[in-house]
Amino acid sequence: MGVLGLNLSTTAYATNGINLIGFGAESSLMGGADTAVARDTSALNTNPAGLAQIKTKAFDGFGQLLRTTDLAHQDALNDQHADNRYTLLAGGGYAEPLENLPCTAGVGFFTQGGAGAVFKHINNAFGTNDEMSSLFGSVKITPWCGCQITEKLSLGATVSLIYASIEQEFFYHTSAPPNFVGFKNKGAETVRFGFKFGAQYRLTDQWVLGASYTEKTKLPLTGGTAKFNFSGAGLGSIKYDELSIKGFALPREVAIGAAFKPSEDWLLSAKINWINWADAIQDVTTTATDPNSLLVPQTIVTTTPQNWHNQMVYAFGAAYIYDDKTTLYAGYNYGKNPVPDNNASPLLAAILERHITLGFSRQLDETWKLTSGIELLLPKTVNYDSALFGNDAEVRNEGAFFHMMFSKRW
């Protein structure tokens, strides 16, 4: 699991809460309005019923480069942009029809989502300049299949193996009064199973309806270590060999969508997605035990209130066949910020609400296709009061994803 942990260590992405708006280039470039479209291998993570549309061997490999343009923390002492400005994500999928069955099976690797930031030089109330950071991310390996049940109805399901990790640091090098102890957490991770079910129904030649259900997956992060700076009490740095962080989960989701072809050249799509954040991220409890000193507390427990709100996400997308080799894409995605203002933090800046996408696909030869485009994460600012940073602290988030996918059909 160490390799995956390194891939997640530069986490700085947050879109619909801590979920990405789409998976694969076409899904993302149509604003995440994919439930009734889902026609490439990313269907494994959007609507597995869409796999039934794949009638040949199919491979999709995709990458996303995030450039944060204003992931920032501001208070009376600071106006700092996060130091991790770039994040590279990657994934892909393979699928092929099953012989003598009306089903297509596949397996995919997806970055599910994440959130976090690294601020290396924050001025604090103790008169020092120190780092604060929190990096959380999750990825999944997703196998299973979609089947054509009738001429109009297809069903699909996936069982995913999900890996998540987190690293945190908060004023660890600061020597402060005994009532404040800086810390550094690393190595906490988890592996869990997730489940998704989907359906698509071809109402007419022009209309397709889609729906999907994703079950909640708890992500108890364990197996890490913690270091606390007890310099204010004259004890220096103390290591705790057992660390657990509980309170994170991938949420339960219900999505419904419709796709409409007004002509041979146009495809229009819409999706409404209910995300049950209120049950997934409430209080985050960190527990450190087994220190290498008897002079410090043998157990340190901290609870950070989150109490996220449920989120309704509205996605709209369009695809236009420009010529026999080129398709153009556009999309819009909106989901109200699920984080209560009084629990806002620059370290979990999952506050983004609006996304605009533009892109294209180009058939390179008989088997290969390139899909590429941009996703604009429109600016969002939240003001909040903090016991540490004072009243009217501010967190800002803004950026852009650059999407690219190579697809082969044979």
FENTA-V869172 format. One line per field, one symbol per residue. phi: phi as a letter, one per 40 degrees, with the letter a starting at -180 (. if undefined). Layout:
BEGIN
phi: ???
END
This chain:
BEGIN
phi: .ccccccccbdababcgbcccabgccdcccggcbccbfbbccddbbacccdcccbbcbbbbbbbbcbcbacbbbacbaabcccccbbbbaaiabaacccgbcbbbaabbbcciiaiabbcbbcbccgbbacbaabbaababbbiabbccbdbbbbaabbbcbbbaabaaafccccbddcbbcaabagcaababbbabaabbccaccbbbaaabbccbcbccbgcbbbbccccbgbgcbcbcbbbbbhcacccbbbbaabbbcaccbbbaaabbcbcccccbbbbbbbbbgccaccbdcbbbbbbcbfcccbbbbbbaabbccacbbbbbaaabbaddccddcbcaccaccbcbbbbbaaabbccacbbbbbaibbccccabbbabbccbgcfcbbbaaiacbbaabbbba
END
